Amino acid sequence: MKIKKTYAKSVGQIISEALKQAGTEDTFNLQQASYLWPEIVGPHISAHTSRRYITGTELHVHIDSAPLKNELQYLTDSILQRLNEAVGTDAITRIIIH
Protein backbone atom coordinates (compact mmCIF):
# COMPACT_ATOMS: atom_id res chain seq x y z
CA MET A 1 0.00 0.00 0.00
CA LYS A 2 1.41 3.35 -1.05
CA ILE A 3 0.97 6.25 1.34
CA LYS A 4 0.30 9.62 -0.21
CA LYS A 5 2.41 12.38 1.31
CA THR A 6 0.66 15.62 2.10
CA TYR A 7 2.06 18.78 3.54
CA ALA A 8 0.55 20.77 6.34
CA LYS A 9 -1.47 23.79 5.26
CA SER A 10 -2.41 26.85 7.20
CA VAL A 11 -6.05 27.52 7.98
CA GLY A 12 -5.89 30.52 5.64
CA GLN A 13 -4.71 28.34 2.76
CA ILE A 14 -7.47 25.82 3.39
CA ILE A 15 -10.14 28.55 3.49
CA SER A 16 -8.76 30.17 0.35
CA GLU A 17 -8.86 26.85 -1.51
CA ALA A 18 -12.40 26.15 -0.33
CA LEU A 19 -13.59 29.60 -1.43
CA LYS A 20 -11.95 29.17 -4.82
CA GLN A 21 -13.53 25.73 -5.30
CA ALA A 22 -16.94 27.11 -4.32
CA GLY A 23 -16.55 30.04 -6.73
CA THR A 24 -16.98 32.63 -3.97
CA GLU A 25 -13.43 33.92 -3.67
CA ASP A 26 -14.20 37.20 -5.51
CA THR A 27 -17.25 37.89 -3.34
CA PHE A 28 -15.22 37.18 -0.22
CA ASN A 29 -12.46 39.58 -1.33
CA LEU A 30 -14.99 42.33 -2.03
CA GLN A 31 -16.64 41.93 1.35
CA GLN A 32 -13.26 41.83 3.05
CA ALA A 33 -12.34 45.15 1.40
CA SER A 34 -15.56 46.70 2.71
CA TYR A 35 -14.88 45.27 6.17
CA LEU A 36 -11.33 46.74 6.17
CA TRP A 37 -12.53 50.31 5.41
CA PRO A 38 -12.30 51.49 9.08
CA GLU A 39 -8.82 50.03 9.46
CA ILE A 40 -7.57 51.68 6.25
CA VAL A 41 -9.09 55.16 6.71
CA GLY A 42 -8.66 55.40 10.48
CA PRO A 43 -11.03 56.20 13.35
CA HIS A 44 -11.83 59.82 12.40
CA ILE A 45 -13.11 59.04 8.90
CA SER A 46 -14.66 55.79 10.06
CA ALA A 47 -16.67 57.71 12.68
CA HIS A 48 -18.22 59.77 9.86
CA THR A 49 -19.00 56.72 7.71
CA SER A 50 -22.70 55.99 8.06
CA ARG A 51 -22.98 53.20 5.52
CA ARG A 52 -20.87 51.18 3.07
CA TYR A 53 -21.76 48.48 0.59
CA ILE A 54 -20.55 46.76 -2.57
CA THR A 55 -22.20 46.76 -6.01
CA GLY A 56 -20.30 44.82 -8.63
CA THR A 57 -16.69 45.75 -7.93
CA GLU A 58 -17.43 49.23 -6.58
CA LEU A 59 -17.33 50.20 -2.92
CA HIS A 60 -20.00 52.77 -2.01
CA VAL A 61 -19.34 54.80 1.13
CA HIS A 62 -21.78 57.23 2.74
CA ILE A 63 -20.11 60.06 4.65
CA ASP A 64 -22.12 62.33 6.97
CA SER A 65 -19.79 65.34 6.67
CA ALA A 66 -19.78 67.43 3.46
CA PRO A 67 -16.24 68.82 3.97
CA LEU A 68 -14.87 65.35 4.70
CA LYS A 69 -16.73 63.96 1.68
CA ASN A 70 -15.03 66.56 -0.54
CA GLU A 71 -11.63 65.77 0.91
CA LEU A 72 -12.13 62.04 0.40
CA GLN A 73 -12.97 62.60 -3.28
CA TYR A 74 -9.30 63.55 -3.74
CA LEU A 75 -8.02 60.58 -1.74
CA THR A 76 -10.06 57.77 -3.32
CA ASP A 77 -7.21 56.53 -5.54
CA SER A 78 -4.88 56.22 -2.55
CA ILE A 79 -7.54 54.55 -0.39
CA LEU A 80 -8.43 52.19 -3.23
CA GLN A 81 -4.82 51.12 -3.58
CA ARG A 82 -4.46 50.54 0.18
CA LEU A 83 -7.69 48.52 0.36
CA ASN A 84 -6.66 46.28 -2.52
CA GLU A 85 -3.20 45.79 -1.01
CA ALA A 86 -4.78 44.76 2.28
CA VAL A 87 -7.00 42.23 0.51
CA GLY A 88 -4.15 40.99 -1.66
CA THR A 89 -5.92 41.42 -4.99
CA ASP A 90 -7.50 44.16 -7.10
CA ALA A 91 -10.99 43.34 -5.83
CA ILE A 92 -12.32 46.90 -5.75
CA THR A 93 -12.14 48.87 -9.00
CA ARG A 94 -13.71 52.11 -7.77
CA ILE A 95 -14.75 53.89 -4.58
CA ILE A 96 -17.85 56.06 -4.76
CA ILE A 97 -18.30 58.58 -1.97
CA HIS A 98 -21.91 59.58 -1.20
C-alpha positions as CSV (number, residue, x, y, z in Angstrom):
1,M,0.0,0.0,0.0
2,K,1.4,3.3,-1.0
3,I,1.0,6.3,1.3
4,K,0.3,9.6,-0.2
5,K,2.4,12.4,1.3
6,T,0.7,15.6,2.1
7,Y,2.1,18.8,3.5
8,A,0.6,20.8,6.3
9,K,-1.5,23.8,5.3
10,S,-2.4,26.9,7.2
11,V,-6.0,27.5,8.0
12,G,-5.9,30.5,5.6
13,Q,-4.7,28.3,2.8
14,I,-7.5,25.8,3.4
15,I,-10.1,28.5,3.5
16,S,-8.8,30.2,0.3
17,E,-8.9,26.9,-1.5
18,A,-12.4,26.1,-0.3
19,L,-13.6,29.6,-1.4
20,K,-11.9,29.2,-4.8
21,Q,-13.5,25.7,-5.3
22,A,-16.9,27.1,-4.3
23,G,-16.5,30.0,-6.7
24,T,-17.0,32.6,-4.0
25,E,-13.4,33.9,-3.7
26,D,-14.2,37.2,-5.5
27,T,-17.2,37.9,-3.3
28,F,-15.2,37.2,-0.2
29,N,-12.5,39.6,-1.3
30,L,-15.0,42.3,-2.0
31,Q,-16.6,41.9,1.4
32,Q,-13.3,41.8,3.1
33,A,-12.3,45.1,1.4
34,S,-15.6,46.7,2.7
35,Y,-14.9,45.3,6.2
36,L,-11.3,46.7,6.2
37,W,-12.5,50.3,5.4
38,P,-12.3,51.5,9.1
39,E,-8.8,50.0,9.5
40,I,-7.6,51.7,6.3
41,V,-9.1,55.2,6.7
42,G,-8.7,55.4,10.5
43,P,-11.0,56.2,13.3
44,H,-11.8,59.8,12.4
45,I,-13.1,59.0,8.9
46,S,-14.7,55.8,10.1
47,A,-16.7,57.7,12.7
48,H,-18.2,59.8,9.9
49,T,-19.0,56.7,7.7
50,S,-22.7,56.0,8.1
51,R,-23.0,53.2,5.5
52,R,-20.9,51.2,3.1
53,Y,-21.8,48.5,0.6
54,I,-20.5,46.8,-2.6
55,T,-22.2,46.8,-6.0
56,G,-20.3,44.8,-8.6
57,T,-16.7,45.7,-7.9
58,E,-17.4,49.2,-6.6
59,L,-17.3,50.2,-2.9
60,H,-20.0,52.8,-2.0
61,V,-19.3,54.8,1.1
62,H,-21.8,57.2,2.7
63,I,-20.1,60.1,4.6
64,D,-22.1,62.3,7.0
65,S,-19.8,65.3,6.7
66,A,-19.8,67.4,3.5
67,P,-16.2,68.8,4.0
68,L,-14.9,65.3,4.7
69,K,-16.7,64.0,1.7
70,N,-15.0,66.6,-0.5
71,E,-11.6,65.8,0.9
72,L,-12.1,62.0,0.4
73,Q,-13.0,62.6,-3.3
74,Y,-9.3,63.6,-3.7
75,L,-8.0,60.6,-1.7
76,T,-10.1,57.8,-3.3
77,D,-7.2,56.5,-5.5
78,S,-4.9,56.2,-2.6
79,I,-7.5,54.6,-0.4
80,L,-8.4,52.2,-3.2
81,Q,-4.8,51.1,-3.6
82,R,-4.5,50.5,0.2
83,L,-7.7,48.5,0.4
84,N,-6.7,46.3,-2.5
85,E,-3.2,45.8,-1.0
86,A,-4.8,44.8,2.3
87,V,-7.0,42.2,0.5
88,G,-4.1,41.0,-1.7
89,T,-5.9,41.4,-5.0
90,D,-7.5,44.2,-7.1
91,A,-11.0,43.3,-5.8
92,I,-12.3,46.9,-5.7
93,T,-12.1,48.9,-9.0
94,R,-13.7,52.1,-7.8
95,I,-14.7,53.9,-4.6
96,I,-17.8,56.1,-4.8
97,I,-18.3,58.6,-2.0
98,H,-21.9,59.6,-1.2
